[in-house]
Amino acid sequence: MTQKPDLLIISRVVTQNMRDRLATQFTLHELFAIDNPQDWLAANGASVIAVATDGHFGAKPEILTHLPNLKIISCYGVGYDNIDASDCANRGIIVTHTPNVLNAEVANTALLLWLATSRRLVRDDRFVRSGDWVNRPAPLTHSIDDRRVGILGLGRIGQELVRRLAVFNPEISYHTRTKKTDVTLRYYDNLVDMARDVDVLFCITPGGAATHHLVNREVMDALGPDGTLINVGRGTVVDEVEMVKALQDGRLGNAGLDVFELEPKVPAALFGMENVTLLPHVGSATVETRAAMGALTVDNILQFLADGTTISPVPECQ
């Protein structure tokens, strides 16, 4: 019987269904189940031709250096900033990810965070559970109707969000590195200017060096004491230290956050703030969406093994 090629799993979110499908064509090795990963990589890395990973763990250089015959890295997630895709492309390694299948759910989460933050959902839930409602009414909150909305990163998820926002009659602007020719929304080439002109700023942009701390103190000060910052992109896009200071000082009004700079570590200063809503990076975390992401992760690998092509390569590998 022909021996199956080796595949390395660098993830804690690979499901049994994904394993079962991959195991039909590969011998699977799970990095986090190996007692001495570096020793194993040194001894066995040359036999690995495929890696299944996720956006959190990626594929670090200290691992890739032990995989000289690697052909494909399939990433479970749309973000792949923990994989040096340009270096992989230069080495002839195809990197794939899972765009589109999670667009709707992440856009839903962005809208959820805005609603929850503006209407103080978590605070009022605690208010009812505490029994305080029998003594006094809950404080008033703010509507999200007829607001000025700014979107940082008008990609697939951003455009899904635009469609969902329509029922709230917003005035929508966007900022990207280059103006989109097929979009009629107002474009800002300067993020600070846009932040100054909107009530809420949605961050839906990839991580990486190009966007690191793009939302800095100047942007948050421009958004102002009545402004709301929503981040469902990457935690590194926002200068988290400056954001905490801005919220504490009242220079920034509200924040709804699904991602954090050093997640799963979250600044403790945020825990007691009623004007902040916190989620544990669950933008795409529904049963349906995660199943679709898992299927595409596996499909990319199996198709590559079959004919050398992939379904959703990252731009650097196209």
C-alpha positions as CSV (number, residue, x, y, z in Angstrom):
1,M,0.0,0.0,0.0
2,T,1.3,3.4,-1.0
3,Q,2.2,5.5,2.1
4,K,0.2,8.7,2.5
5,P,2.0,12.0,2.5
6,D,2.4,13.9,5.8
7,L,0.3,16.8,6.8
8,L,1.0,19.0,9.9
9,I,-1.9,20.5,11.9
10,I,-1.0,23.8,13.7
11,S,-4.4,24.7,15.2
12,R,-6.7,24.0,18.1
13,V,-9.9,24.5,16.0
14,V,-9.6,21.7,13.5
15,T,-12.8,19.6,13.8
16,Q,-13.1,15.8,13.7
17,N,-14.9,16.1,10.4
18,M,-11.9,18.0,9.0
19,R,-9.5,15.4,10.3
20,D,-11.6,12.6,8.9
21,R,-11.6,14.1,5.4
22,L,-7.9,14.9,5.5
23,A,-7.0,11.5,6.8
24,T,-8.3,9.9,3.6
25,Q,-5.3,11.3,1.8
26,F,-2.7,12.2,4.4
27,T,-1.0,11.0,7.6
28,L,-1.9,13.6,10.1
29,H,0.4,15.0,12.8
30,E,-0.9,17.5,15.3
31,L,1.8,19.9,16.5
32,F,0.2,20.6,19.8
33,A,-0.1,16.9,20.6
34,I,3.6,16.3,20.1
35,D,5.7,16.2,23.3
36,N,8.9,17.8,21.8
37,P,7.7,19.8,18.7
38,Q,11.2,21.1,17.8
39,D,12.8,17.7,18.0
40,W,9.9,16.2,15.9
41,L,10.2,18.9,13.3
42,A,14.0,18.4,13.0
43,A,13.5,14.7,12.6
44,N,10.4,14.6,10.5
45,G,9.8,18.0,8.9
46,A,11.2,17.1,5.5
47,S,8.3,14.7,5.0
48,V,5.6,17.3,5.5
49,I,4.1,18.6,2.3
50,A,0.9,20.3,3.7
51,V,0.0,22.4,6.7
52,A,-3.5,23.1,8.1
53,T,-3.5,26.1,10.4
54,D,-5.6,29.0,11.5
55,G,-5.3,32.8,11.6
56,H,-4.3,32.8,15.2
57,F,-1.3,30.4,15.1
58,G,-0.4,30.8,11.4
59,A,2.9,29.2,10.4
60,K,5.9,30.9,12.1
61,P,9.4,31.0,10.5
62,E,10.8,28.8,13.2
63,I,8.4,26.0,12.1
64,L,8.7,26.6,8.3
65,T,12.5,26.4,8.4
66,H,12.0,22.7,9.3
67,L,9.6,22.0,6.4
68,P,11.8,22.2,3.2
69,N,9.4,20.2,1.0
70,L,6.2,22.1,2.1
71,K,3.8,22.7,-0.8
72,I,0.7,24.2,0.7
73,I,-0.5,26.1,3.8
74,S,-4.3,26.1,4.2
75,C,-5.5,28.7,6.7
76,Y,-8.8,28.4,8.5
77,G,-9.8,32.0,8.6
78,V,-9.7,35.0,6.3
79,G,-6.8,36.7,8.1
80,Y,-3.4,35.3,7.5
81,D,-1.0,37.9,9.0
82,N,0.7,35.2,11.0
83,I,1.9,33.7,7.8
84,D,4.6,35.4,5.7
85,A,2.7,34.8,2.4
86,S,5.2,36.7,0.3
87,D,8.1,34.6,1.6
88,C,6.0,31.5,1.0
89,A,5.2,32.6,-2.6
90,N,9.0,33.0,-3.2
91,R,9.6,29.5,-1.9
92,G,6.9,28.1,-4.1
93,I,4.5,27.4,-1.3
94,I,0.8,28.1,-1.9
95,V,-1.1,29.8,0.9
96,T,-4.9,29.7,1.0
97,H,-7.5,31.1,3.3
98,T,-11.3,31.1,3.8
99,P,-12.8,34.4,2.5
100,N,-16.4,35.0,1.6
101,V,-17.9,32.1,3.6
102,L,-17.6,34.2,6.8
103,N,-18.4,37.7,5.4
104,A,-22.0,37.8,6.4
105,E,-21.4,36.5,10.0
106,V,-18.6,39.0,10.7
107,A,-20.8,41.8,9.4
108,N,-23.6,40.6,11.6
109,T,-21.2,40.7,14.6
110,A,-20.1,44.3,13.8
111,L,-23.7,45.4,13.7
112,L,-24.4,43.4,16.9
113,L,-21.5,45.2,18.7
114,W,-22.8,48.6,17.6
115,L,-26.3,47.9,18.8
116,A,-25.2,46.4,22.0
117,T,-22.8,49.2,22.8
118,S,-25.1,52.1,21.8
119,R,-28.1,50.6,23.6
120,R,-26.0,49.4,26.6
121,L,-27.3,45.8,26.2
122,V,-24.9,44.2,28.7
123,R,-25.4,47.0,31.3
124,D,-29.2,46.7,31.1
125,D,-29.1,43.0,31.2
126,R,-27.2,43.2,34.5
127,F,-29.7,45.9,35.7
128,V,-32.6,43.6,35.3
129,R,-30.9,40.6,36.8
130,S,-29.8,42.6,39.8
131,G,-33.4,43.6,40.7
132,D,-32.7,47.3,40.4
133,W,-35.5,47.8,37.9
134,V,-38.1,47.6,40.8
135,N,-36.4,50.7,42.3
136,R,-35.7,52.9,39.3
137,P,-35.8,53.0,35.5
138,A,-32.7,52.2,33.4
139,P,-30.8,55.2,32.1
140,L,-31.5,56.3,28.5
141,T,-29.3,55.2,25.7
142,H,-28.6,56.4,22.1
143,S,-30.3,55.4,18.9
144,I,-28.3,54.1,15.9
145,D,-30.7,55.6,13.4
146,D,-29.6,58.4,11.0
147,R,-26.0,58.2,12.1
148,R,-22.8,59.1,10.3
149,V,-20.9,55.9,9.8
150,G,-17.2,55.4,8.8
151,I,-15.8,52.1,7.6
152,L,-12.1,51.4,7.7
153,G,-11.6,48.7,5.1
154,L,-14.3,48.4,2.6
155,G,-13.6,44.8,1.5
156,R,-16.1,41.9,1.2
157,I,-17.1,42.1,4.9
158,G,-17.4,45.9,4.8
159,Q,-19.7,45.7,1.8
160,E,-21.8,43.2,3.6
161,L,-22.0,45.6,6.5
162,V,-23.1,48.4,4.2
163,R,-26.1,46.3,3.0
164,R,-27.1,45.6,6.6
165,L,-26.8,49.2,7.7
166,A,-29.2,50.5,5.0
167,V,-32.3,50.0,7.2
168,F,-30.9,52.5,9.8
169,N,-30.7,55.3,7.2
170,P,-27.0,56.1,7.8
171,E,-24.6,58.4,5.9
172,I,-21.8,56.1,5.1
173,S,-18.1,57.0,4.3
174,Y,-15.1,54.8,3.9
175,H,-11.3,54.9,4.1
176,T,-9.0,52.5,2.2
177,R,-5.5,52.9,0.8
178,T,-7.0,53.5,-2.7
179,K,-10.4,54.7,-3.8
180,K,-12.8,52.0,-5.1
181,T,-14.1,52.8,-8.6
182,D,-17.2,50.7,-8.2
183,V,-18.5,52.3,-4.9
184,T,-20.6,55.5,-4.7
185,L,-20.0,56.0,-1.0
186,R,-18.0,59.1,0.2
187,Y,-14.3,58.3,0.1
188,Y,-11.8,59.8,2.5
189,D,-8.1,59.5,1.8
190,N,-7.3,60.6,5.3
191,L,-8.5,58.4,8.2
192,V,-8.3,61.3,10.8
193,D,-10.6,63.5,8.6
194,M,-13.1,60.7,8.3
195,A,-13.1,59.9,12.1
196,R,-13.8,63.6,12.7
197,D,-16.8,63.5,10.5
198,V,-18.5,60.3,11.7
199,D,-20.4,59.1,14.8
200,V,-19.1,55.5,14.6
201,L,-16.0,54.0,13.1
202,F,-16.0,50.4,12.1
203,C,-12.6,48.7,11.7
204,I,-12.8,45.8,9.3
205,T,-9.3,45.7,7.9
206,P,-6.6,43.0,7.9
207,G,-3.7,43.1,10.4
208,G,-0.1,43.2,9.5
209,A,2.6,45.9,9.3
210,A,0.7,48.1,6.9
211,T,-2.2,48.6,9.3
212,H,-0.4,48.3,12.7
213,H,-1.9,51.0,15.1
214,L,-3.6,52.7,12.1
215,V,-6.3,53.7,14.6
216,N,-4.0,55.8,16.9
217,R,-4.6,58.5,19.4
218,E,-5.1,61.2,16.7
219,V,-7.9,59.1,15.1
220,M,-9.6,58.4,18.4
221,D,-9.4,62.0,19.5
222,A,-11.0,62.9,16.1
223,L,-13.8,60.4,16.8
224,G,-14.3,62.2,20.0
225,P,-16.2,61.9,23.3
226,D,-19.5,61.0,21.6
227,G,-17.9,58.7,19.1
228,T,-18.0,54.9,19.0
229,L,-15.2,52.6,17.9
230,I,-16.1,49.1,16.7
231,N,-13.4,46.6,15.8
232,V,-14.0,43.2,14.2
233,G,-10.8,43.2,12.1
234,R,-7.6,42.7,14.0
235,G,-6.6,43.9,17.4
236,T,-3.3,45.2,16.2
237,V,-5.1,47.8,14.0
238,V,-6.0,49.8,17.1
239,D,-3.4,51.2,19.5
240,E,-4.9,49.5,22.5
241,V,-3.0,51.4,25.2
242,E,-4.1,54.7,23.7
243,M,-7.7,53.4,23.3
244,V,-7.9,52.5,27.0
245,K,-6.6,56.0,27.9
246,A,-9.0,57.7,25.6
247,L,-11.9,55.8,27.1
248,Q,-10.8,56.5,30.7
249,D,-10.3,60.2,29.9
250,G,-13.6,60.5,28.1
251,R,-11.9,61.5,24.9
252,L,-13.5,58.4,23.2
253,G,-17.1,57.8,24.0
254,N,-17.7,54.0,23.4
255,A,-16.1,50.9,22.1
256,G,-17.3,47.5,20.9
257,L,-14.5,45.0,20.5
258,D,-14.3,41.5,19.2
259,V,-10.5,41.5,18.8
260,F,-7.6,42.6,20.9
261,E,-3.9,43.3,20.5
262,L,-2.6,40.5,22.7
263,E,-5.7,38.2,22.8
264,P,-6.8,36.3,24.6
265,K,-5.3,38.8,27.1
266,V,-7.7,41.8,27.4
267,P,-6.8,45.0,29.3
268,A,-8.4,44.7,32.7
269,A,-9.2,48.4,32.7
270,L,-11.9,47.6,30.1
271,F,-13.8,45.2,32.4
272,G,-15.6,47.8,34.5
273,M,-16.5,50.2,31.7
274,E,-20.2,50.2,30.9
275,N,-19.6,52.0,27.6
276,V,-17.6,49.1,26.3
277,T,-18.9,45.8,24.9
278,L,-16.4,42.9,24.8
279,L,-16.5,39.7,22.7
280,P,-13.9,36.8,22.6
281,H,-13.1,37.0,18.9
282,V,-16.3,35.3,17.8
283,G,-17.0,37.3,14.7
284,S,-17.4,34.2,12.6
285,A,-18.2,31.8,15.4
286,T,-21.5,30.2,14.4
287,V,-21.9,26.5,13.8
288,E,-22.9,27.2,10.2
289,T,-20.0,29.5,9.3
290,R,-17.3,27.5,11.0
291,A,-18.5,24.4,9.2
292,A,-18.2,26.3,5.9
293,M,-14.7,27.6,6.9
294,G,-13.6,24.1,7.8
295,A,-14.8,22.6,4.6
296,L,-13.0,25.2,2.5
297,T,-9.8,24.7,4.4
298,V,-9.9,21.0,3.6
299,D,-11.1,21.5,0.0
300,N,-8.1,23.7,-0.7
301,I,-5.7,21.0,0.4
302,L,-7.5,18.1,-1.3
303,Q,-7.8,20.0,-4.6
304,F,-4.2,21.0,-4.5
305,L,-3.2,17.3,-3.9
306,A,-5.4,16.2,-6.8
307,D,-4.4,18.7,-9.5
308,G,-2.1,21.4,-8.1
309,T,-4.8,24.1,-8.0
310,T,-6.6,25.8,-5.1
311,I,-9.9,27.5,-4.6
312,S,-9.0,30.5,-2.5
313,P,-5.3,31.4,-2.6
314,V,-4.2,34.6,-0.9
315,P,-3.4,37.5,-3.2
316,E,0.4,37.0,-2.8
317,C,0.0,33.5,-4.2
318,Q,-2.2,34.2,-7.2
